Amino acid sequence: MIKLRKGEAIESADQDVIRMYSDYRSSRWKKVIIILAMIAGVIVASIYGLTVGSYPISFTEVWSIVFDHLLHLGDSLETLDERVVWEQRMPRLLTGIVAGAGLATAGAAMQSMMKNPLADPYTTGISSGASFGAVIAIAFSISIISQDAGTTILAFVFSLIPAAVIIALSTFKKATPSMMILAGLSVMYIFNAMTQYIMLVVDSQTMEAAYQWTIGTLNKGSWESLPIMAAVVIAGSFAVLCMTKYLNAMNSGDNYARTVGVDVGRIRIVLLVIVSVISAAVVSFTGIIGFVGLVAPHITRIFMGSDNKLLIPASLLMGALVMVVCDIIAKSFTTTALPIGIVTSFIGGPVFLFLIIKQKKEIW
């Protein structure tokens, strides 16, 4: 066995520390480059997405319209191309970006704070609650200001009920993260059953309108609804980013989090309220869009690791990118765009199964 003298041992230890710090900085820069690549991907995919549709418009023409209109916001839309891009496709595109970013942020935060790979707005029942509220509004023609506003408001209110159930369990029963997921699934099945019953007893025209909403669509995206959804998603995402240090501690286990001074119960409730409001705001305007909040954080975690300071913003971008790509696919195969929820589920299911099979760790 080779023995090192004291000075040599200290020098060797210093070199190891320097090497570890250098590797950490290199890894950090790689992750920053990945985030910049995601931003570029969202921009390029968005411009291309504006060219896709039943009315073809070239990439250069779309770029020119968008750039010119951003420089001259007060100008009227004179040509047909300008009206198609700015009045029809742009609100749909931005609605998809905001929805994908919000769902992915909510999913990443829920997975970290519950330490469960299945946590997302769908499995916790939030989407099912929103679906039930919307179907009630459509089936019984409930109007608040307008029919669309009534549907959105009821969807938002009912989407908060599953979150309230989970928060109540966390507050009064000291429920574990696994119990919260199971409670969310239970509420989801109850709401799904009631939704299906209402759709069975209404007339065929009403059932078709309700069904279109429940499978998720970006067709309702408009310049009027976009600011409300965007404001909630941006504010909620910023709040989640401000709490990433708590998420990192909770991701290491509740016991560790308590030893570093984190009030696990209170922080979990605050985070649940934030992600529930984000999810409710998205689902209320788009309907149920599955797998984005589940798959986008998992894909991002492969490249970014589990540090939520990088994982949350990267998941936000990945969710937006996934939604834009799925919307391009939805508009590419038929003259009338497929509901986005069908495409995200059709793609997200196999991708999630692949990630499960490739997962080498026994514990997530």
N, C-alpha and C positions, 0 to 999 in steps of 0.2 A: 504494500500500500504506500502511495506517495504522500509524504507529509509536507504540508505547506507551513512556512514560517508565518508569524503573526502579520508582518507587513505584506507578504504575498497574499494572505487570505483576505485582508482588507482591500487590497487592490483588485482582487478577483471579484469580491462582492460589489465594489464600486462599478466595475465593468458590467456586471450583470444588471445593476440598477440602470445604468446608462443605456444598455441594450433594450431593457424593458420599456424605458421611457421613449426611446427612439421608435420602437415597434408600435407603441401606443399612439404617438403622434402620426406615424405613417398610416395606421389604421383609421385614425380620425380624419385625416385628409382624404382618404379613399371614400369614406362615407359622405363627406361633404361633396365630393365630385359626383357620387351617385345621386345625391339630392339635386344637384344642379342638372344632372342628366334627366331626372324625372321632370323637373320644371320645363326643360326644353322639349321633352316628350309630350307633355300636356299641351304646350303651345302648338307644336307641329301637328299633333293629332287633332287639335281643335280646329285649326285652319283647314285641314283636310276634311274634317267632319262637316264643315260648312259647305263643301263642294258636293257632298253626297245627298241624293234625293231624287225624286221623280223629275225634277227640273234641273238638268245638269248645268253647273257653273264651273269654270276653270279655276285652278288653284291661284293663278296670278290675278284673276279678276276678283276673287274673294279677298285676297290680301289687299288689293288696291281699294276695294269698297270699305273694308274694316279700317284700314289706315287713314283713308280720307275722312271717314265719318268720325273717327276719334279726334282728328284735328279740327273738324268743323261740326261740332255737335249740334249747332243750331240749324244746319242746312236741312232742307226737305229732301225726301226720298223721291227722286225723279224717275228713275228707270225701274223696270220690272226686276232686274237682278238685284238692285239695291233693296227693294221692298221684300223680296224673298229672303235675302240674307239677313237683313236687320230686323224685320218684323216677325218672321216665322222661325228661321233657323237659329238665330242668335239667342233668343230667350230660351229655346229648348236646350241648346248647348250649355248655356250658363246654369240652367236649372240642373242639368246632369252633373256638371262639375261641382256645384255646391252640394248636391245630394250625395254624390260619391265621397266627397271630402268629409261631410258630416257623419255619414254612416261608418266610414273607416276610422275616423277619430273616436267615435263612440265605441266601436268594436275593440280597438286597441286598448283604450282605457279600461273597458270592462274586463277584458282578458287579463290585464295586468293586476287590477285590484282584486279580482276574484281568483286569480291564478288558475284559470280554467280555459282551455283552448276552444271550448264550445260557446263561450259567452259572446253574445252580440245582440243587437236590438230585436232580432227575430226570436231567438231562443229564450229571451227573457219576457216574451209576451207583449212587448210594446207595439210591434207591428200588428199583431192580431187585435189588440184593443182598438187601434186606429181603424182597422178594417171594419170592425163591428160598428163603430160610431158612424163611419161613412155610409155603410149599407143601411143603417137606420134612417139617416138623413135622405138618402136616395129613395128608399122604399116608401117612406111616409111623407115625402115631399116637404121636409122641414126646411124652411127658409129663414135665414137670419141675415137681413139686408138683401141677400140674394140666395139663390139655390146653391151656387158654388161656394159662397161664404158659409152657408149653413153646413154643408158637407165638410168643409175644412175645419170649422170650429168644433163640430161634434167629433171628428176624427182626432183632433188634438186633445180634447177633454178625455175621451175614452182611452187614448194611448197612455195617459198618465196613471190609469187605474192599476195596471200590472206593476208599474214602478212603485205606486203607493203601497201595494201588498208586500213587495220585497222590502221596502223601507220599514214597514211596520214589523215584519218578521225580524229584521236586523235590529230594530230598536227594542222590542219587547221580549223577543225570544232568543236574542243573541245568536241568530242563525249563522251557520258557517257559509262560506261561499258556495259549497256544493248544494246546501239546502236552498239557497237563493235561486240557483239555476233550476232546481227541481220545482220550486214554487212558480217560477216564471213559465216553465213548460206546462204545469198544471193549469195556470190561468190561460195560457195560449190555447190549450185544447178546449177549455170551456168557451172562450170567445169564438173559436173556429166553429164549434157545434152550433152556437146561437146564430152566427152569420149564415151558415149553410141552411139552417131552418128557415130564416127569413127569406133567403133567396128561393127556397122551394115554394113558399106560399104566395109570393108576389107574381104579377103577370110577367110574360116573357120579355116584354120591352124593358121593364124595370130591372128584371134579373140580368139582362144583357148589360145595362148601364152599370149595375153594381159589380158584375163580373169584370168588366173592363177596368174598374178602379182597383179591385182586389189583386190583380196580377201585376200592377205597377206600370206606370206610363209617364212619359215626359211630354205628352201632347198638351197637357194643361199648363205647361210652363209659359209664363207671360211676363211682360215688363211690370205689370201691376203686382203680381204675387212674388216675383223674384226678390225684391228688396226685403220683404218680411222674412223669408226663409234665410236669405244671406245674412241678415243682421243677427238672427238667432244662432246660426252655425258659426259665424265669425266670433261672436262674443263667447259662445260656449267652448269653442276650440281654444281660444286664448286662455280661458279659465282653466281648461285641462292642462295646457302647456305650463301654466303657473304652478301646477300641482305635481309636476313630474317627479320631484324629489320624493314626495310621499308615495307615488306609484312605484318608484324604484325600491323603496324600503318595503312596501307591501308585497312586491313581486318576490322578495326573498323570504317571505313568510311573516305571518302576523306576530309571532314571538320576537323575531328580529326587529320588526318595525317598532314594537313597544319598547324594546331596549334602547332604541335611538330616539325615543321621545315622541313617537307618532301616536296620536289618539286614533287607533285603527277604526273603531266603531263610528266616530264622528266623521272622519275623513271619507270613509266608505259611503256614508249617507249623503254627504255633500257631493261626492263624485256621481253617485247614482242619480241625484236630482239633476245635475248638469247634463249627463249623457242622456237621460230620459227626455229632457227638454229639447236637446239637439235632435234626437231620433224622432220625437213627436213632431217637431217642426218640419222635418224632411218628409216623413211618411204622410203627414196631413195634406201635402201638396202633390205627392207623386204616387201614393199608394204603396203597396208592399213590393219592395225591391230586394230580393233575397241574395244572400251569399257575399255581397260587397263588404258589409261590415265584418264578415267572418273570414273571408279569403284574403282580402287586401292586407290586413295586419300580418297574416301568416307569411305571405310572400315577402313583405317588407322585412320581417324578422330574419329571414335568410341572409339578407344583405347587411342589415343594420345591427343585428344583435338585439339584446333585450333592454338596452339603456333607453328609457322612455324619453329622455331629452332629445334624442335623435329619432327614436322609433315613432313618436306621435306625429311630428311634422312630416316624416317620410311616409307614414301610413296615410296621412291626409292627401298627399300628392298621389300616392299609388291608387287610392280610392277614386280620385278625380280621373286619373288616367284610365283605370279599368272601366269606369262609366262611359267615358268618351269613346273608347274602343268598342264597347258593347253597343253603344248607340250607332256607331258607323255600321256595325254588322247588322243591326236591326233595320237600318234603312237601305241596305245593299241588296237584299234578296227578294223583296216584294215591292210593288208600286206604292202600297201603303205600309208605313213602318210598323214592324212588329212591336208589341208592348215590350218595353225594356226589361221587365221582370222575367219574361220567358227566356231572353237571351242570357241574362246574368245567371239564372238558375241552370240553364243548359251548359254554360261554360264553367260556372263556379263549382258545380257538383263534381265533375271529373277532376278538376284542378285540386280541389280539397282532398279527394280520395288519393290522388297522386302524392300530395304532401304528407298524408297520413302514412302511406306505404313507405315513403322515403325517410320518414322520421326515424332516426337511429336511437334517440334517447328514450329510455323507458318512462321517464317522468318529464312532462313538458315544463 
